[in-house]
Amino acid sequence: MSVVVVGAGPTGLLLAGDLAAAGVPVTVLEKREEGVSNLSRAFGVHARTLELLDARGLADELVPTGQVIGELRLFGSIPFDITRLPSRFPFLLVTPQYEVEKLLLKRAHDLGVVFRHGTEVTGLRQDGDGVTVATGSGEFRASYVVGADGVRSAVRDAVGLPFPGRVLIRSVVLADVKLVEEPSLTVRVHGGRDAFGFIAPFGDGYWRIGGWDRRHRDLPDDTPVEFEELRSITERAFGTDYGMHAPRWLGRFHSDERQAPSYRAGRVLLAGDAAHQHSPAGGQGMNTGLQDAANLSWKLAAAVHGWGPAALLDSYQDERHPVGRAVLRSSGLNLRLAMARNPAEVALRFVRTQVVKRVPAVSRAAIGEITGVGYSYPAPRGAHRLVGRRTPDHALASGRLHEVLRTGKFVLVVPQDVEVDVPPEQVVTASWPDARREAVLVRPDGYTAWAADSPEVSEIESAARDWTGNRY
């Protein structure tokens, strides 16, 4: 039994690598020819995504490719200090999307993923045993298909899943430039009456600068960007153009707010931009897609290998759709406030600024949303307080949690004097480095599946069997 992943962007690459690591044969179909780079709109890797990459042995290789940023600054006056995040990565990493893709592509190749470049999906047929994918160069058969093929997803269209929403903003210009007057190393979003802009450092002498001009908001995406246009927008948004020069590329795009009502249609699933599209404010698009992939990959592997109950694959929709909706809502609000022009919007921005600056709980919640570390999944009634929450990178008697998660299995952490009998093909057992009596079963995506404060051995073993399908 195999899986076809459509799309070789970050979401598809992480998903394909995870499936291959779990022993699932994977073919990736990509309409771009081999060696043709994806448009590098994404530039920020948030803490939660870095944790997921760490659990795959990639984060320490990625961090040196960019600039570490400890503060985000919105509207010129709201500082989000992310240096206090409870994470090994208390920062935003500003690095081009292609650096993320490079690492994920190598991992996928090393794990045996098969790539078919220059292959465009033209249709899908499902039956009780699998999916047939039609392309211009032939057909591919798989047990499941995942559409990770972006906002214009051919997979989503082929299965008839709607993508409701609206255009949020048109004619956003982007460029990587050098600056004569370099600002402090923060990521800034700011707006004036007729323009807004954002700026972020890559750490290699170039800065990602983008912006929107209210006076030219209806230009199509293929309209060439003149350097003077970008300079003018930046000056009106920030009060200076920072002496920008030497652009290495310029581009124009539009941003929609859209989300598929369902991420699944039978044996076909959606992930990343094929499932949701957000405002660029907060830089959460690529990050949300990678987190989709991490959630889906182990569940899909369980379905292919036959031990995952139907409800497990269904939980992908239950867990990730609300997160996509929350990101859409929060990033859209941030963009609207950055573009605030009428008195009511300006007043709302002022109130939001004061609340975030003066109420620590609100600030922490906002930082948790932006960085991804604050999202939790639904837990059954009466479950332990940790169930459904992101599991911190605990120190263990040997190593740390993210290092053990690199096996791609569940990790069961128990007291040092406890011995348990759990299925070794699906569960790795580890011990606390101290006298802690808690037992925690961590899912392959780093969220707590089950926990108890001082459980009996039989209770621990039962929980592990339940979650790994050994009771079915």
C-alpha positions, 0 to 999 in steps of 0.5 A: 500500500502506498501514498501519492503526495501531490506538491513538492513544497515544504508541506509535501516534502515533510509529509513524504519524508515522514511517510517514507521513514514510517515504511510507507512507499511514497511518490511525489508528483510535482508539476515543476520540472526538476531544478525549478525553484519554488517562488520563495515568499515564505521567510520565517520559521517559527518556534513550533515548526523548528521543534518539529524539524528538531524532532527530525534532526534538521533544526540545528542545520537550518538555524545557521542559514538565517537570522535569529530574531527575538522580537516582532513589532507590529504597528510600530509600537506592539513589541512581541518578545519571543525570547521567553518562549518555553522552547529550545527555539525562543526566536523567529528564524528569518531564512528563505523558504528554499533553505527549508525545502533544501533540507526536506528534499534531501531527507525525502531523497535519502529515505527513498521517496520517488519524485516525478517532476513535470507531472501535472494532475488532471483528475482523480478516481476513488474506489473502495481500495484506493485512488487513481491519479490521472496525469498528462504522462500516465496514471498512478495508483495509491491507497491514499492521496494528499494534495499539498499542491498550493492555493490552486490545488488540482487535487482539491478541484478534482475531488470537488472540495470548495475553497470559500473565501475572498481576496483580502489584499491585491498587489503586495510587492516583495523584494530582497534588498540591501539597505544603507541604513539598517534598522534593529534586528526585529521583524516589523509591520507598520502602516500609514494612511495609504501604505503598509510595509513589513521588513525582516533581516535574512542575516546575509546582508539582504532584507526581505521588504514587502508592502502594499500601496492603497493607490495601486491595489488592483494591479494583477500579479504579473505586473512587473514591479518597479524598484521605485514603487517598492521604495515609495511604499516603504518610505510612506509606511516606515518614514524612510526607505533605509537606502534600499538598493541592489535587489536580488529579486522583486515580485508581486502577489495577492493574498486571499482568506480561504479555507476548505470546509473539509480537509478530507474527501474519502481517501484524498486529504488536503494539507498546507495552502491547498487546505487554507490560505491566510494573510501574510501578516505573522508569517504563518502560512508555511509554518501552518502547512508544515504543522499540518504535515506533522499531524497527518503523516503518522496518522496516515502511516497508521492507516496504511499499515492497518493499525489505525482506527478510522477515527484516528485519520478523521482526527486530522480534520478535528485537530487541524481545521480549527487551527487553520481557522484560528490562523486565518482569523488572527493573521487577517485581523493583524493585516486589517489593523496594519491597513487601518485608515478610518477612525474606528479601525485606528481606535481598535488598533490603539486599544489592541496595542494597549491591551497587548502591551499592558496585559501579560496573559493577552501578550502570551496568548498572542505570542503562542498563536503567532509562534504555534506553541500555544495551540492545543488539540481537543481532549476527551472529557475527564482526560489528564490536563496535559492531553492534547497539549504540545509536549515540551522538549523534556530532558530524559535520563538519556538525551531529550524528548525531541531526539527520541522522537526522531524514531518517528514512534510514540515515546512513553516516558515513565518513572525510572523504576518502572518497567512496561511491556509495550509494542516496540515497533510503535513505542519507544520507552524512556525515563525521567532523569529525576524522581518524577512519578508522572507517565506521559505518552507522546504522539509522534507529532509531539503532542501528549496522547495520554498522561497520568500522575502516578499510574499503575503499570497496567494502566500505562500498558493499556494506554499504549496498546489503545493508542497503537491499535493493538486492541483492535 
